[in-house]
């Protein structure tokens, strides 16, 4: 901001103080001329010199008070423009009717009041001030006519006053339009800043929610499988010496897969990561820790997910129906995460040895994912705060889909998600 802009901003914030200083300066400039002109209208009476001097003193005192009364309301020309213009117009009208029709340069204050109320006042005040000034120009012509030698002088005076009124009013309208336009631009700039901050907050909240969902799905699924293998290996150790070895191998595989997923997710948050890659495609190389491009899992990886659980000892079957099509960006990851979270819930709540069915059906305008089991998940108590189902619903809603989750009529639990697909996609 330049010094001129700072000065204008300060002046706008201290309107009354600035207008008081302006009114005082105008009073100092106009007072001598008003007294001189006012003194020209004084007619000294015949008689003693003391009486004439007293009469002249009273006349100049009246001129001084008149000047102060006309100029003083200009201190409120922007704070209360209608009141300020009304006082100026009223005092000048009393002067024209009862003292003298014209006192120069004092009567030019009417033009200042007209300008101020036109720029800063409401519509009704602007119109009233304009018609009042026009009426004052006509009244000036009427009052000067009896005192003039001919009609040219009063008509010329009235016409000049009328032209000055119209010129000041037109200039004030232009100034008002420019001021309103600047105020509108300032309001738009402030609103743009507010919208930018709001959008940044919304984007931050959305990114935090996305990261929370990813971390929940990765950690919950991996830990659930690890816990199931650890418990199963401990119980089976007495009857089968090979069971702990198999369980530890599965735990190692799940742990390494979870570590890779976590590095992939945390790679997005690195400040030195490439900025030209889309979110969710950055992964850290396990050996070096450097950032590399790795695709996120999608619906095509469901078979690997099911095979992983089968290797862990669960009875899981995968059924595919229909012809696969291209999904919108991120929709494949949503299908995968919903299946992963549903299988995790089965591990936590379905009880021992459930049978799980994963169905992926490609319909005409949507893709359907259904994960069902025959365990006791419907009657099991929740061990968390429901973040898994909340995350699945949020993921589905992002693509305009629907998700239902609840007990099956014949026992067990079922999660059913349907996501629209683009028309004509192949």
C-alpha positions in Angstrom: 0.0 0.0 0.0 1.4 3.4 -1.0 1.6 6.5 1.2 -1.3 8.0 -0.8 -3.5 4.9 -0.2 -2.6 4.9 3.5 -3.5 8.6 3.7 -6.9 8.0 2.0 -7.6 5.1 4.4 -6.7 7.2 7.4 -8.9 10.0 6.1 -11.8 7.7 5.6 -11.5 6.3 9.1 -11.4 9.8 10.7 -14.1 11.5 8.7 -15.4 13.8 11.5 -12.0 15.1 12.6 -11.0 15.8 9.0 -14.3 17.6 8.2 -13.9 19.7 11.4 -10.5 20.8 10.2 -11.8 21.5 6.7 -14.7 23.6 8.1 -12.4 25.6 10.3 -10.1 26.3 7.4 -13.0 27.3 5.2 -14.3 29.6 8.0 -10.9 31.3 8.2 -10.7 31.8 4.4 -14.3 33.0 4.0 -14.8 35.1 7.1 -12.9 38.3 5.9 -14.6 38.4 2.5 -18.0 37.8 4.0 -17.5 40.6 6.6 -16.4 43.0 3.8 -19.3 42.2 1.6 -21.7 42.3 4.5 -20.4 45.7 5.5 -21.2 47.0 2.1 -24.9 46.5 2.9 -24.7 48.6 6.1 -26.5 51.9 5.9 -25.2 54.1 8.8 -28.0 56.1 10.4 -27.8 59.9 10.8 -26.9 61.0 14.3 -23.9 60.8 16.5 -20.7 58.9 15.6 -21.1 56.7 18.6 -24.5 55.5 17.4 -23.2 54.9 13.9 -20.2 52.9 15.2 -22.5 50.8 17.4 -24.8 50.1 14.4 -21.8 49.1 12.3 -20.5 46.8 15.1 -23.9 45.1 15.3 -24.0 44.6 11.6 -20.5 43.0 11.4 -21.3 40.9 14.5 -24.4 39.7 12.7 -22.2 38.9 9.6 -19.8 37.0 11.8 -22.5 34.9 13.4 -24.1 34.2 10.0 -20.8 33.0 8.6 -20.1 30.7 11.5 -23.7 29.4 11.4 -23.4 28.5 7.7 -19.9 27.0 7.7 -20.1 25.1 11.0 -22.6 22.4 9.8 -20.0 21.3 7.2 -18.2 19.5 10.0 -21.0 16.8 9.8 -21.1 16.8 6.0 -20.1 13.1 5.8 -21.2 11.9 9.3 -24.7 13.3 8.9 -25.0 14.6 5.4 -28.8 15.2 5.4 -28.7 17.1 8.7 -25.7 19.2 7.6 -27.2 20.2 4.3 -30.6 21.0 5.9 -28.9 23.4 8.4 -26.9 25.1 5.6 -30.0 25.5 3.4 -32.1 26.8 6.3 -29.6 29.4 7.4 -29.0 30.6 3.9 -32.8 30.8 3.3 -33.3 33.0 6.4 -30.4 35.2 5.2 -32.0 35.6 1.7 -35.5 36.4 3.1 -34.7 38.7 6.1 -31.2 40.1 5.7 -30.0 40.3 2.1 -30.5 38.0 -1.0 -26.9 37.5 -1.7 -23.7 37.4 0.4 -20.6 36.3 -1.5 -18.6 34.2 -1.0 -20.7 32.8 1.9 -23.5 31.5 -0.3 -21.2 29.2 -2.2 -21.3 27.0 1.0 -24.7 25.8 -0.4 -22.8 24.2 -3.3 -20.5 22.4 -0.8 -23.5 21.1 1.1 -25.2 20.0 -2.2 -22.0 18.1 -3.2 -21.7 16.4 0.2 -25.2 15.2 0.5 -25.2 14.0 -3.1 -22.0 12.0 -2.6 -22.7 10.7 0.9 -26.4 11.0 1.6 -29.4 8.8 0.9 -31.5 9.1 -2.3 -34.3 11.2 -0.7 -31.8 13.7 0.7 -30.0 14.0 -2.7 -33.2 14.8 -4.5 -34.4 17.2 -1.8 -31.1 19.1 -1.9 -31.1 19.3 -5.7 -34.7 20.7 -5.9 -34.0 23.0 -2.9 -30.9 24.5 -4.6 -32.9 25.0 -7.9 -35.7 26.7 -5.9 -33.1 28.9 -4.2 -31.8 30.0 -7.6 -35.3 31.0 -8.7 -35.8 32.8 -5.3 -32.5 34.7 -5.8 -33.8 36.0 -9.1 -37.1 37.1 -7.6 -35.5 38.8 -4.6 -32.9 40.7 -6.7 -35.4 41.9 -9.3 -36.9 44.8 -7.2 -33.4 46.1 -6.2 -31.9 46.0 -9.7 -32.1 48.6 -12.4 -33.1 46.1 -15.0 -34.1 42.4 -15.3 -30.8 41.3 -16.9 -28.8 41.4 -13.7 -31.2 39.2 -11.5 -31.9 36.8 -14.4 -28.1 36.5 -15.0 -27.5 35.9 -11.3 -30.2 33.3 -11.0 -29.1 31.6 -14.2 -25.5 31.5 -13.1 -26.5 30.0 -9.7 -28.7 27.4 -11.5 -25.8 26.4 -13.8 -23.5 26.1 -10.8 -26.0 23.9 -9.0 -26.4 21.6 -11.9 -22.6 21.4 -12.5 -21.9 20.6 -8.9 -24.7 18.0 -8.8 -23.5 16.3 -11.9 -19.9 16.2 -10.6 -21.1 14.8 -7.3 -23.0 12.0 -9.0 -19.9 11.0 -10.9 -17.9 11.1 -7.6 -20.6 9.0 -5.9 -20.6 6.4 -8.6 -16.8 6.1 -8.4 -16.9 5.8 -4.6 -19.6 3.1 -4.7 -17.6 1.2 -7.4 -14.4 1.4 -5.2 -16.4 0.2 -2.2 -17.8 -2.6 -4.2 -14.3 -3.7 -5.3 -13.1 -3.5 -1.7 -16.1 -5.7 -0.6 -15.4 -8.2 -3.4 -11.7 -8.4 -2.4 -12.6 -8.9 1.2 -15.2 -11.5 0.3 -12.7 -13.2 -1.9 -10.2 -13.4 1.0 -12.9 -14.8 3.2 -13.9 -17.4 0.5 -10.2 -18.3 0.0 -9.7 -18.9 3.7 -12.9 -20.9 3.9 -11.9 -23.0 0.9 -8.5 -23.6 2.4 -10.1 -24.7 5.7 -12.5 -27.0 3.8 -9.7 -28.4 1.7 -7.6 -29.0 4.8 -10.5 -30.7 6.6 -11.2 -32.9 3.6 -7.5 -33.9 3.3 -7.4 -34.7 7.0 -10.5 -36.9 6.7 -9.1 -38.6 3.6 -5.8 -39.4 5.4 -7.7 -40.6 8.5 -9.8 -43.0 6.4 -6.7 -44.3 4.7 -4.8 -44.8 7.9 -7.8 -46.4 9.6 -8.3 -48.9 6.7 -4.7 -49.8 6.5 -4.0 -50.1 10.2 -7.3 -51.7 11.2 -7.1 -54.4 8.5 -3.5 -55.2 9.1 -3.7 -55.3 12.9 -6.9 -57.4 12.7 -5.2 -60.0 10.6 -2.1 -60.0 12.7 -4.1 -60.4 15.9 -6.1 -63.2 14.4 -2.9 -65.0 13.3 -1.2 -64.5 16.7 -4.2 -65.8 18.6 -4.7 -68.7 16.2 -1.1 -69.7 16.2 -0.9 -69.7 20.0 -4.0 -71.9 20.4 -2.9 -74.3 17.6 0.7 -74.7 18.9 -0.3 -77.5 21.2 -1.7 -79.7 18.5 0.3 -78.6 15.5 4.0 -77.5 15.8 3.9 -76.0 12.3 1.0 -73.6 13.2 3.1 -71.0 14.9 5.6 -70.9 11.9 2.7 -70.5 9.5 1.2 -67.8 11.6 4.5 -65.9 11.9 5.0 -66.0 8.2 1.5 -64.6 7.6 2.1 -61.9 10.3 5.4 -60.9 8.5 3.7 -60.7 5.1 0.8 -58.6 6.5 3.2 -56.4 8.4 5.4 -55.7 5.4 2.3 -55.0 3.3 1.0 -52.6 5.9 4.4 -50.9 6.1 4.4 -50.4 2.4 0.9 -48.9 2.5 1.8 -46.6 5.3 4.9 -45.4 3.5 2.8 -44.9 0.4 0.4 -42.7 2.4 3.0 -40.8 4.3 4.9 -40.2 1.1 2.1 -37.8 0.1 2.8 -35.7 3.1 6.5 -35.2 2.4 7.5 -31.7 1.5 10.2 -32.9 -0.8 7.9 -35.2 -2.8 7.3 -34.5 -6.5 4.5 -31.9 -6.9 3.4 -33.1 -10.3 2.1 -36.5 -9.1 -1.5 -36.9 -8.1 -2.2 -37.5 -4.4 -2.3 -41.2 -3.4 0.3 -42.4 -6.0 3.5 -41.7 -4.0 5.1 -44.6 -2.1 8.4 -45.0 -0.3 10.8 -47.6 -1.4 11.3 -50.0 1.6 15.0 -50.4 1.0 16.0 -46.7 0.6 13.0 -44.8 2.0 13.0 -42.6 -1.1 9.7 -41.6 -2.8 8.6 -43.6 -5.8 5.5 -43.8 -7.9 3.3 -46.7 -7.0 -0.4 -47.2 -7.9 -3.0 -47.3 -5.2 -5.0 -50.6 -4.9 -8.2 -50.7 -6.9 -11.1 -53.1 -7.6 -8.8 -55.3 -9.6 -6.8 -56.1 -6.5 -9.7 -57.7 -4.6 -8.4 -61.1 -5.6 -5.0 -60.5 -3.9 -6.9 -59.2 -0.8 -9.0 -62.4 -0.7 -6.0 -64.6 -1.3 -4.2 -62.9 1.6 -7.1 -63.7 3.9 -7.3 -67.3 2.6 -3.6 -67.7 3.4 -4.4 -66.5 6.9 -6.9 -69.4 7.3 -10.2 -67.7 6.6 -12.9 -69.2 4.3 -13.4 -66.4 1.8 -14.9 -66.7 -1.7 -14.9 -64.0 -4.4 -17.5 -63.9 -7.2 -17.4 -61.5 -10.2 -20.4 -60.8 -12.3 -20.6 -58.8 -15.5 -18.1 -57.1 -17.7 -15.5 -54.9 -15.9 -15.4 -51.2 -17.0 -13.3 -48.2 -16.3 -14.2 -46.5 -13.0 -13.9 -42.7 -12.2 -10.5 -41.8 -10.6 -10.5 -42.9 -7.0 -13.6 -45.1 -7.3 -11.6 -48.3 -7.7 -9.7 -47.4 -4.5 -13.1 -46.8 -2.8 -14.3 -50.3 -3.8 -11.1 -51.8 -2.5 -11.1 -50.0 0.8 -14.8 -50.8 1.5 -14.1 -54.5 0.9 -11.0 -54.3 3.1 -12.8 -52.6 5.9 -15.8 -55.0 5.7 -13.4 -58.0 5.9 -11.7 -56.4 8.8 -15.0 -56.1 10.6 -15.7 -59.8 9.9 -12.3 -60.7 11.6 -13.2 -58.6 14.6 -16.9 -59.4 15.1 -17.9 -62.6 13.2 -16.5 -65.1 15.6 -14.6 -68.3 14.9 -14.5 -69.8 11.4 -17.0 -67.7 9.5 -17.7 -68.1 5.8 -17.3 -64.9 3.9 -18.6 -64.1 0.4 -17.4 -61.1 -1.6 -19.5 -60.2 -4.6 -18.4 -57.7 -7.3 -21.2 -57.1 -9.8 -20.9 -54.9 -12.8 -24.3 -53.4 -13.7 -25.4 -51.2 -16.6 -24.9 -47.9 -14.8 -23.2 -48.9 -11.5 -20.8 -51.3 -9.8 -22.1 -53.3 -6.8 -19.9 -54.6 -4.0 -21.4 -56.9 -1.4 -19.5 -58.5 1.6 -21.5 -61.0 3.6 -20.7 -63.5 6.3 -22.6 -66.1 8.3 -21.0 -65.3 11.7 -22.3 -63.5 14.8 -21.3 -60.0 13.7 -24.9 -58.8 14.0 -25.0 -59.6 17.7 -21.5 -58.7 18.6 -20.7 -55.6 20.6 -18.7 -52.8 18.9 -15.2 -52.2 20.2 -14.8 -48.8 18.6 -16.6 -45.6 17.8 -18.0 -46.6 14.4 -15.2 -45.0 12.3 -15.1 -47.9 9.9 -18.8 -47.6 8.8 -18.5 -43.8 8.8 -15.5 -43.9 6.5 -17.2 -46.3 4.1 -20.3 -44.1 3.9 -18.1 -41.0 3.3 -16.1 -42.8 0.5 -19.3 -44.0 -1.2 -21.0 -40.6 -0.9 -18.0 -38.9 -2.6 -19.1 -40.7 -5.8 -22.8 -40.3 -5.4 -23.3 -43.9 -4.3 -25.2 -45.6 -1.6 -24.1 -47.9 1.2 -26.1 -50.1 3.5 -24.9 -52.2 6.4 -26.8 -54.5 8.7 -27.7 -58.0 9.8 -28.7 -60.6 7.3 -32.1 -62.3 7.6 -30.5 -65.7 8.0 -27.8 -64.6 10.4 -24.5 -62.9 9.9 -23.8 -59.4 8.6 -23.8 -57.8 5.2 -22.3 -54.6 3.7 -23.6 -53.5 0.4 -22.2 -50.6 -1.6 -23.3 -49.3 -5.1 -21.3 -46.7 -7.0 -22.5 -45.2 -10.3 -20.3 -45.6 -13.3 -20.1 -43.4 -16.4 -22.4 -44.2 -19.3 -20.7 -45.9 -22.2 -17.5 -46.7 -20.3 -15.7 -49.8 -21.4 
